[in-house]
């Protein structure tokens, strides 16, 4: 099975052409390391440069991942003309400023989710990327993974029949020392965790619900630590979404259709490697399995590199309009909370 996964990854990489894509890594936190792990396994990817807010962190991270250059400021990284694309792995509240810096310097960018906290910021950044003919994409890794793509295929092919309901949840294990609790400016669990079930529900039912209502529990500092969101659609379909900080990590997805259903609860739905489409007789209609070649982040890296080397400025897997639509819904939720 592992050999098959390796072959799939290598086959997908063929679309990236012959020359390496030189990556700049902006930010040196945990997620940057996870992404670099995926890049190291891709023959076409080169971890070329690292930028941090200080030289000590940049050098330590860059040395660990074999980077050729390391910079003690984001400005220096963005100014390096040898960088093909910058992976922005900074805190959410910094995304707008950091992506704008990349684009102004002429660098393509792949920015971690949530892309921005405000619709106006996202629209401005995409407009700037189009003006400069640069590639820009939200790093919504789930959308690039095989299981998500298969579920979308089942939807398009009518395998679900009419999707009547979606239930999705994502909780992470946390204490009062969790980074979201310690930094209210990062958007709380809505922008960091609940964005996953919200995105999935919208991909299945639509990005413009007829009605949306929600509630949130908040810390004394005003951080939303848990929320519940209900989306209702014109055709009667609905989505129940919950997420937040909990005593244990749990993430599940249930898709309820008139012909077929999917339940993902044995692994976290946003990084699932297996999905079973089941009929109303509880017998499997189709069993799909696609083990990751690395850690799941390789798919968004491949998508970004393929787009760049083919001269595309936007991704068909993570469309601009969908990124902005989810931000719009989160912004409305945040106002209600």
N, C-alpha and C positions, 0 to 999 in steps of 0.2 A: 504493500500500500504506500509506503514511504517513497519507494522508487517511482511509482506512478505520479505521486505528488510532485517530486522533483522534476519529472519530465514535463508535467503540465506547466510548471513555473518556467522551465527553460524554453518551452514552446512559446509561451506568452511573451517572453523576453525577446524573441526573434524580431518582433515588430518594432523594437527600439533601434534597429539599425546597427551599424558597426562601431561607431565611435562611442566612447563613454560619456555619460551625462554627469557633469561635475556638480555635486550638491554642496550647498552651504547650509549649515545647521545653525539656526538662530535660537538660542536658549539651550541650557545644559541640564534640564531637569530629567525626571524619570522617563517621561514619554519620548523625549529626544533620544534617549538610550535605546528604548524599544524600537523606535523607527530605524535607528542606525543598525540594529541587529538585522532587520529586514534588508536594508541596503547592502550590507556586507555579503549577503547571499546572492545578490543579483549581479551577474557579470557586467552588465552595462552601466551599473551605478558606481560612482566614485565619490567617497566622502572626502571632498577636497578641502573645505574650510569650515571652521567653527567660530561663532561669535558669541560672546557673553558680555555681561556688564563689568567684567574684570578679567585681566589677563590670566590670573591664577586658575580660575575655573575653566576658561577657554582652553588653556594649555593642557590641563589635566584631562578634560573631556576629549580634546583633539588627539592627544597622545594615545588614550585608551582605544580610540576608534581608527587610528592610523591616518588622521587628517594631515594634509601637507601644510596648511596654514591655520593659524588661530589668531583671533583678534580680541582685544579687550574692550571693544565697543561694537554695537550693532551697526553703527554708521560705517565703520571700516569694512565690515563684512559685506554690506550692501554695495560699497564702492569698488569691490574687487571685480573687475571685468571678466575674469576667468570663470566666475561662478555662473552656471547655466540656470540654476533654480535654487531658491532658498526655502527650506522647510521651517516655517514659523512655529516654534514650540514654546512660546512665551505664555504667561497667564492671559486669560480671556480678556481682561480689562485692557491689556496692552495690544491686542491684535490689530485694531484699527491703525494705531500709530505705527506699529512695526511693519505691517503690510504696505502702508502708504510709503514708508521709507524705502522698502524694496522696489516698489513700482517707480517711484521718483528717480531711483538710481538706475532704472532700466533692467531690473532683475525679475524673472518669472518667480511666482510664489505658490506654494502649497501651504495653506494655513490651517492649523488645528481647529477643530470645532470647540465651542461655537464660534463661527466665523467672526461675528461682531455681536455686540449687545443691542445695537440699534439698527433699524432698517436703513435710515439715512446714511449711516456709515458704510454699510454693505453696498448700497447703490452707488455711492461715491467711488468706492474702491474698484468696483467692476467697470464703472464708466471710465476711470483712469486707465485701467488695464486695456480696455478696448481702444482708447485714444492712443496708447503707446504700443498697441499690438503685442501685448505680453500675455502669457498664460497665467491664469489665476483660478484656483480651485480650493474649495473647502475640503479639508482632510477628513471627510466623513467616510472612514475606512469601511464601514459596514456595507455601504452601497456598492463598493467595488468587489465584494466577496462573492464567491460562487453560490452560496446558499441564498443570499438576498436576490441575486440575479435569477435563480431558479424559481423562487417564490413569485417574483414579478412575471416570469414567463408563464407560470400556472395561472396567474391573474389574467394576463393578456389572452391566453388560450381558452379561458372560460372554465378551467378545471375546478374552480371553487363554486361555479354557478354565480349567483349574486352574493357578494360578501355583505353579510348583514351586521356583523359585529367584530370588533377587534379588542382584545384585552391585552395590555402590555404593561410590564412593571420592571423597574430597575432600582434596586437599593444597594448601597455599598456599606460595608462595615466601617463604623466610624466612632470616634470619641470626641470630646470637646476640643481635642488637640488637632482634629482634622483640618487640612489646609483651607477648606471652604468655611469652616467655623472661625478660623483665625483671621481670615481676610474677607470682610463683607463686600469688598469691591469686585470680587470675582464672579458675582452673579448668582451665588448660591447653588443649590442642587438642580434648579431648573435648567440653567445654561450648561451645566457640567454633566449631569446624569439623566434627567428626565427628557432631555433633547433626544435621546435614543428612542424610547418608546413613542414619543411624539412624532419623530421623523418617520418611523415605521408605519404608524397608524395613518399618517397623511399619504404615504406612498401607496397604501392599499385602498384608502377611501377617498382621498382628494385633499388638496391643500387649502380649500376654501369651504370650511364647514358652515352650515346655516346658523349654527348656534354654538357657543363655547362658554362653559362655566367652570370655575375651579376654586379651590381653597388651598391654603398653605399653613403649615405650622412654622413658626419662626423662633429663632434664638433671641435672647435678650439684646444681642447686637443687631438684630434685624435681618439675619441671614435665614432664608427659607431652607428649612431642614427636611421638609417633606411636603409634597403637594399631590393633589388629586385633580385631574382634569377630565372633563367630559366633552367630547365633540359629537355634535349631531348634524346629520346631513339631510338634504331635501328628500332623498329616497327612503328615509326612515332608518338608514344605517347609523351606527354610533360606535364610538371608541371610548373605552375607559382606560385612563392612563394614570399610573402612580409612580412616584420615584422619590428618592431622598436618602438620608443618612440613617442607618439602622444598626442593630446589634449583629447582623450577619449579611453577607453579600448574597443577593438573589436577583435573578433576572429571568423572566419568562414571557412567552408570547403565545396567544391563542387567536387563531383566525377562524371565524365561524361563517361558512358559506352554505348555500342551499344544496350544493352538490358535494362539496368536499371541505375538509377541515385540516388544520395543521396546529399541532401543539408542540412547542419547543420549551421543555422545562428540565431536561436532563443536562443541558449545558446553557450557557448564557446566550440568549438569542442574538445579541449584537455581534457575536463572534462565533456563531454556530457553524459546525462543519457537517451537519446532517439534518435533513428535514424529511418527514414522511407525510405525504398527502393521503388522508384517510377518508373513506366514504362513510355514509351514514349507517352502513352495516358494520362499521368499525374494522373493516378490512382495508389493508393498504392498497392504494391505487398506484402510487409511485414512491419508491424509496430512493432518495438522492443523498449521496455522500461525497464530500470533496475535502479531504484532509489538507490542512495548510502545508505549504512547502516550508514555511518558516514560522511566522507568528500571526499571520493575517494582515500585517501592514504592507506586505510586499505587493498586494494587489493595487493599492492606491498609488504606490511608488511607480509601478509599471504603467498605470494609467496616465500619470503625470508625464513620465518620460516618453511614452508613445505619442501623447498629444504634442509635446514640444518638438519632437523629431519629425512629426508630420505637419508641422506648421499650424497646429490648432491652438487657439487661445482660450477655448472653453471645453469642458469635458461633457460628453453625452451621458456618462454614468452618474455624474454629480452636477446636474444642470444648475445654472445660476438662478433661474426662476424659483427652483425648489428650495435652494439655500435661503433665499430672501423670504420666501413664503413662511418657512419655519421660524425664522427670526421674527417675522411680523406677529406670528401667533404667540411666541414666547414673550414678546414685548407687551402684547395685550394681557397675557397672563400675569406678568410682573406688575402691571398697573392694577389689576384686580386684587392681587395678593396684598 
